[in-house]
């Protein structure tokens, strides 16, 4: 008798697909989760038993209690941290990926999925202006991508004439927290450069490298940011990238959030110099309307990453051997049509899902013009939000938005005032907005990523601060 866990059950399928259909049809998507004080342990206690439960009961518990205790990151009223706004097409195809049980580690196992993912990576590399032959893979997020890229930068330093036992990467304290974490994991220290108006500039970097500051001679690479998480600022990519190339330093660009704006002609000039990157991170699950979890990791010279990340084991030899009827990967600098390409060779991972396919499907269905228009809409919404805040007497715009993050203050408020206001906004389902700190003072921060976050929603938020 077969184990019932592996037999298709039409009733369960109808229940789950019915829930998914209802969830996808929500318009607008509600915020949910009205606060932290929510007793969930009692709801779950005793649920997992030797005998199991009716699927309708388990799904009902999730629908009525657990799902509503999760903030919907794809709600146009979710404006904290970096939210998400996946297209319906990408969400639907994510279901296809899950139900297909793809093990997209290698070309041998998932050539079709990898070829489609590489097509999307090619689009992103083209937007960034990277040379032909650039390539990489999709990983879970910016943290995994930064770690993988900086590992390549560290391990290939000697090839660029930087043989040091104490390698360091130059960055400012505005770099994403995952950069510091990645360097710690890699046993590499940050070489902190003073930011100029919260940005890394070529002048500041050159001065720091030419100083007698301890560790300056051990710098093997530079980390620049294209869209800081706190304010959406973009470093001096052109100047820093040129200086890095001149000195033979690995130039890594963290565009996890801001990279989506490469689709927008109105701000493309702000990214001049991104084409100089040796490694580049763009998170489609942020501003390219893909589901969690999806980060694109690109290398100017993928062969360098392959030399660092390829895992050797007897049982893995077969995925690196040329397959009959296809071109060998040996000698290729980047992904080519029908050439074996193993995503596991370009990051620290081995097992991976085909997380780039939902983006591929959505891009193929909607076209790049639709993505351009969506990103431009978000940028315009951010400008309108800033204009509204600037003309509101009791508010102060901290600085005009560079991309889609708006920082502002309520005159006379303390940290406690912002926190109480934030909790009330969420409890009333107006918006999910949390405070931040800017230049030592508490400020409100809204991160716009959903094209449906209109000026009307921002006005609702502003009115609650009166």
C-alpha positions, -999 to +999 in steps of 0.1 A: +000+000+000+014+034-010+021+061+016-008+085+013+016+115+016+027+109-020-007+104-036-024+133-053-054+143-033-079+163-053-097+177-023-066+191-007-055+205-041-088+223-045-086+237-009-051+251-014-056+263-049-089+279-039-071+298-011-044+309-035-070+321-060-087+342-032-053+356-020-042+366-055-076+382-062-073+406-032-074+441-045-060+459-027-040+435-005-047+443+031-019+449+056-031+425+082-013+420+116-025+447+137+001+444+164+026+423+183+004+411+212-012+382+196-015+348+214-006+322+188+009+294+209-025+282+221-038+280+186-009+257+175-006+236+206-014+200+199-018+205+161+010+182+151+000+147+162+009+111+152-025+108+134-025+141+115-055+164+108-081+171+081-064+195+056-094+218+058-089+223+095-052+231+091-058+254+062-086+271+080-063+278+110-037+292+087-062+314+068-081+327+098-053+331+124-018+327+111-020+345+078-036+375+095-007+376+119+017+383+091+022+418+076+016+416+038+048+430+023+030+433-010+003+457+003+005+492-011+003+503+025+034+483+035+061+511+035+087+499+061+121+484+055+121+474+018+087+460+009+077+439-021+052+441-049+053+409-069+033+407-101+004+383-102+022+365-130+053+360-110+033+347-080+015+322-101+046+309-117+062+306-083+035+280-077+046+262-109+082+262-097+072+248-063+050+221-077+077+211-102+102+203-074+131+217-095+166+211-081+182+239-101+218+233-090+233+223-123+228+222-160+226+184-158+195+185-136+177+217-148+191+229-181+157+244-191+153+264-159+189+275-159+187+287-195+156+308-186+173+322-155+203+331-176+181+350-200+169+372-172+204+377-159+214+388-194+187+414-194+199+428-160+236+427-171+226+446-202+207+473-182+238+477-160+261+480-191+282+450-181+302+435-210+292+405-231+300+374-212+289+387-178+269+361-158+262+346-125+232+331-107+202+338-085+206+334-048+183+340-018+189+376-011+214+404-009+231+390+021+240+357+003+250+376-028+273+400-010+290+372+008+295+352-024+308+382-044+332+394-016+345+359-013+355+360-049+371+395-045+391+382-015+403+350-031+413+366-064+432+395-049+466+380-057+457+379-094+454+417-093+488+421-075+474+424-039+491+396-020+483+404+016+476+382+047+452+408+061+429+417+032+404+445+037+375+460+017+369+497+017+334+509+023+315+536+043+294+531+074+264+536+051+270+501+034+243+476+041+246+457+074+250+424+054+284+437+041+299+439+076+284+405+083+299+390+051+333+404+059+332+390+094+323+356+080+351+358+055+377+369+081+381+402+063+381+436+080+363+466+067+384+496+058+360+524+067+361+555+045+345+587+057+312+593+038+306+626+021+270+635+026+263+599+033+280+587+000+312+570-009+331+593-032+363+588-053+380+618-035+373+604+000+384+569-011+416+581-027+425+602+003+419+573+027+440+549+006+468+574+003+469+581+040+490+565+068+458+550+082+464+515+095+453+489+069+453+512+038+479+490+021+459+459+027+427+470+008+419+446-020+385+457-029+358+484-026+321+481-018+298+508-033+261+511-028+235+519-055+205+527-033+212+528+004+185+511+024+180+540+048+177+568+023+181+554-012+213+573-019+237+562-047+275+563-042+299+579-067+300+548-089+318+563-118+346+579-097+349+550-073+348+524-101+375+542-121+397+545-090+392+508-082+402+498-117+432+521-117+445+505-084+435+469-094+409+467-066+378+445-068+348+467-073+316+454-058+283+472-063+254+465-039+224+475-059+201+451-041+174+478-036+182+505-061+191+483-091+155+481-102+157+517-111+180+508-140+148+502-159+139+539-155+153+564-180+146+593-157+172+582-131+196+561-152+223+587-152+226+584-114+240+549-120+269+560-143+298+538-134+279+507-125+292+492-157+326+491-141+315+466-114+334+433-110+304+420-091+269+434-089+238+425-068+202+433-077+173+419-057+143+414-080+122+406-049+126+442-040+120+466-069+116+442-098+083+428-087+093+392-080+083+370-051+106+363-022+134+351-023+152+362-053+185+381-057+206+383-089+243+380-085+264+390-116+301+389-123+320+408-150+342+377-154+322+346-142+353+324-146+369+340-116+338+332-095+337+297-109+373+291-098+364+301-062+329+286-057+330+253-076+326+225-051+347+194-056+334+160-046+333+126-063+296+126-066+296+161-082+322+153-109+294+144-133+279+179-133+312+194-144+317+169-173+307+178-208+274+162-217+269+145-250+255+168-277+262+201-259+291+225-259+315+222-231+316+249-204+354+249-205+368+281-221+335+300-220+336+334-201+298+337-197+265+319-203+259+310-240+230+294-256+229+256-249+263+257-231+263+239-197+261+265-168+260+254-132+245+280-109+262+263-080+296+274-094+289+311-088+279+314-051+286+296-019+254+275-022+249+240-036+212+231-034+190+258-048+155+263-062+149+279-095+141+312-079+147+333-110+119+316-130+090+336-116+107+368-127+115+353-161+079+344-166+066+378-156+091+396-178+083+374-207+046+379-203+045+416-196+076+429-214+103+453-202+083+484-211+057+474-184+085+472-159+099+505-170+065+521-165+060+506-131+094+518-118+088+553-132+054+553-115+070+546-082+096+573-087+069+598-095+049+587-065+079+593-043+084+628-057+047+636-051+050+623-015+080+646-009+062+676-024+032+669-001+054+666+030+073+698+020+041+718+020+027+704+052+034+730+080+040+705+108+064+683+088+100+687+077+114+669+046+148+656+056+161+656+020+146+652-015+143+615-025+170+602-048+150+571-056+118+560-038+126+564-001+113+595+017+126+607+050+108+633+070+102+645+106+073+657+126+082+689+144+084+685+182+082+647+182+104+624+203+113+588+196+084+577+218+060+598+197+071+581+165+069+547+180+034+552+193+023+567+160+038+538+141+020+512+163-013+531+159-010+533+121-006+495+119-033+488+144-057+510+124-045+493+091-036+527+077+000+518+069+031+500+081+056+527+087+084+525+112+108+552+124+145+553+116+175+574+127+191+601+104+221+620+116+214+611+152+177+621+152+146+600+148+127+604+116+098+588+098+107+568+067+085+555+039+099+532+013+077+532-018+080+501-041+044+494-051+030+514-080-004+515-062+010+535-033-006+567-043-004+602-031-038+596-014-023+569+008+006+592+017-019+619+026-037+596+049-004+589+067+005+626+069-029+635+082-024+611+112+006+632+123-014+665+126 
